[in-house]
Amino acid sequence: MKTYKPKTFKALLTLPIQFFGGQTLFELKQSIATLGQQLQKVEGELSQKAMDPSASLEDIQASQKSKQDLQARFDIVKQQHDQLEAEQKAKLASNKGLGAIEDPEQKVVAAKASLIRSAMRGKALDGDVRAALGDDAASGGGKFLPKTVSQDVILAPLAKNPLRGNSAVTQITNLELPRLAFTLDDDDFIADMATAKELKAKGDTVAFTRNKFKVFAGVSETVINGSDANLVSHVENALKSGVAAKEKKVAFAATPKSGEEHMSFYSTENAIVKVTADSKYKAIKDAIADLHEDYRDNAKIVMSYKDYSDIIEVLANGSATLYTAQPEQVLGKPVIFADSASKPIVGDFSYSHFNYDIGETFERDKDIKTGIEQFVVTAYFDHRIKLASAFRIADVVAKP
């Protein structure tokens, strides 16, 4: 584009203000530099004239007028420059694809945000978004939750399910596992007769099934249109909390729902042996002792904090010493607090196993009453107690 470049300072001053509006950002930068230099020069000349006794008042006033005109033009050009620069930055940001983001973590956050917004607005997911989230062509497209998001939501929830880190967690389709990690050519090696009977009754392998459940993350319009980081953090925290809550609910259900009986420690289907005594403390101690040594070495106790407090209150008998002791020092095994545990469970929790099928889907819904949009994940999971022999339930039976 052809531009007019004034050769003299006077020519620069006589340019119409509208001329600057048609310049490019680069040309505006040049104009600012030129005006700045001239403004500095005029200010110097004005100072010299003001201190020169021989300079007429008319000359000083003329220099002041030149400075004022030049300052006004400088301010106008600077304002136009800043506005144009901001517009170009905003346009560049809106057109920036994932490929332009160099930071891997920022790219994943941006891809997750795009996935959520696409689902909420009923739009197809771009291929570069799937690639950034680790998806592959084998997924078959639209209804597949990309691997990265799936693993973040399913495999790393907030610490709201106390079994996390103790029970095994996998994400494998049609998973089958051996009940025991190893076997020998002579089955007589199994010293625990209860385990031997269980293997004979249930078989050597555990087959995981697909049990559908939905997790709803409420998202307001403000959050949807907010920053990628806030949107992703809000949705993921809600989904993780929902997943953890579902895991706890099925694992500790006193009366499991139909089809979920096998998931609960307390169900008659799993038939975990109950060890009874006339106090919680004695029942837990007896349950630990009743475990076979193969399970006892790695055993932990899952119980509610209220049950533990009741035990401490009885054992302390007015002394404050036990209140500061670690639960493991009191009960002899590490304690996992879970208020959902209606009765203490003692055992090797590596034989408790959560598996998620990779067929998760995502969609949107709307709460008509509140107007809040819902980002919905439909997941399929199963919880299996691979060996009931590895656990005991401590129960209290009053003396006759």
Secondary structure, 3 states (H helix, E strand, C coil): CCCCCCCCHHHHHHCCHHHHHHCCHHHHHHHHHHHHHHHHHHHHHHHHHHHCCCCCHHHHHHHHHHHHHHHHHHHHHHHHHHHHHHHHHHHHHHHCCHHHCCCHHHHHHHHHHHHHHHHHCCCCCCHHHHHHCCCCHHHCCCCCCCHHHHHHHHHCCCCCCCCECCEEEECCCCCEEECCCCCCCCHHHCCCHHHHHHHHHHCCEEECCCEEEEEEEEECHHHHCCCHHHHHHHHHHHHHHHHHHHHHHHHCCCCCCCCCHHHCCCCCCCCCCEEEECCHHHHHHHHHHHCCHHHHCCCEEEECHHHHHHHHHHHHCCCCCHHHCCHHHHHCCCEEECCCCCCCEEECHHHEEEEEEEEEEEEEEECCCCCCEEEEEEEEEEEEECCHHHEEEEEECCCC
